[in-house]
């Protein structure tokens, strides 16, 4: 029976006061009953508008219909026919701007909780003790190299392996997962979930080589010499951007990349790891995207009494997901909106003592349609802090650019690639943040899927 409620089933969560003191996952997930009740809200529209908003073309109404019936195994099979990382997508994809924004139910009420159902199905499968073994497809004899084990690389590798290709992924870090392990905090995306998703790919036959820095350990030229017939570059955008204001070289100034990597990958919050971060008390986070929210919430969990988001635009212009903003506010993060950093101040010991902010007013829209911030003369003030985290974006690391011939690059350092992922060098494809600069996990996955399809066409054309 259809559920015509105008509201989604709420997601169970840890209490905000409790979760500030731990790194356990905030969202607790649906029960079977909640999942089936939410799935019953889907109208199974004939033209399936929700699918048009999904970069990896998940068969949304089909898997939701199986959830409504209680056939969670069939739902998982449908999900994974197009998506290699459903447990990840169900947690970190901005569904409200993609599939759920197209949902017919959102015309008069809230959309169906597509992301929450995707997460439930993936988690249900992972928790099963009698789940079937992963079947490794028969090899077609062609070798493909994938650079980077983030969402773009893993998706490309998984799709190619399903087609029968022998795929080897080269990862610079000692752990696989890219931004999924070093960038997104444990309380949003447990690393055990990422490891389980990667285990499915390796069980399927995907090979992963860690501690392999392309451009240092091995070059793209050497990959071709070793018999790889095509290369997909999904190396992400791990080079942090800075403000270029006075005081950025003071002690206590971090890039969000450093803070999150040391916390997520190197476990700086645990006493049994030798990678501690100095005790933080009052932290200013510059920026207001999802990474800024992550950095602020991590700082709170590391023991900071006060954490501030400093952003030059207003609330309506916040680029972070609404859910992330609401979670941050519930956890006590304080927002200083319409304030632009102009300098970082320090004491005689070279450590941060404060950040100087200049108040702003919103003027005319810029080229992206956002109202441009305009400084208010004589409005500068100093916020007392002992740490500043810069979270204003990242760009691709220049290592591949400096060691690989035949490729062309954008002004911001991204690899130039067409809609198919093909680059200016034959046999080399690219996608995700390495091309676009920092974007969402699901867009990177979509680029990986496109890259796999293009490589398949390329190899067949050579035959």
Secondary structure, DSSP 8 states (H G I E B T S, - for coil): -----SS-----B--HHHHTT--S-SB----HHHHHHHHTT----TT-GGGGG-TT---HHHHHHHHHHT-HHHHHHHHHTT-S-HHHHHHHS-GGGTGGGG-GGGGGS----HHHHHHHHHHHHHH-SS----------S-EEEEE--SHHHHHHHHHHHHTT-EEEEE-SSSSS-THHHHTS-TTTS-HHHHHHHHHHHHHTT-EEE-S--BTTTB-HHHHHHTT-SEEEE-----EE-----BTTTSBTEEEHHHHHHHHHTT-TTSTTSS------SEEEEE--SHHHHHHHHHHHHTT-SEEEEEESS-GGG--S-HHHHHHHHHTT-EEEESEEEEEEEE-TTSBEEEEEEEEEEEEEE-TTS-EEEEE-TT--EEEE-SEEEE-S-EE--THHHHH-TT--B-TTS-B---TTSB-SSTTEEE-THHHHSS--HHHHHHHHHHHHHHHHHHHHHH-
